[in-house]
């Protein structure tokens, strides 16, 4: 006989020797083991972190934008009025 079969036979023998009052507790424990087994089975591949997906971090296609950050800001900021993008927002 294979080892799992022998272990099952030993379990069956042990269950048969238990007093009837213990069978409800054993049944509860077996249900818990079944639940635990189902919970640990991966049902789907893990999803990527939602915030990283929304932010698109690392998906710009540019390897390093830190070298061009001053150039980007120079083009975005008005040298006189600063960050105001609308003429009516300017003083």
C-alpha angles and dihedrals in degrees: 000000000000121000096251090051091051091048091050090050090051091050092049090050091049092049090050090056095052119103114252091247090065096053094083091053091047091050090052091050092050090051089051091052090050091049092048091050093051093046094055096051110100108238098185137005112276114269122235116257107280095225093050090050093050094044093046091218110187094010100098093101090229116113098210125001095172089089092058100039094104091051091049092050092045089058094045101046121071106230092224106029100032120210098353106118099183121068091225089057091059120096 
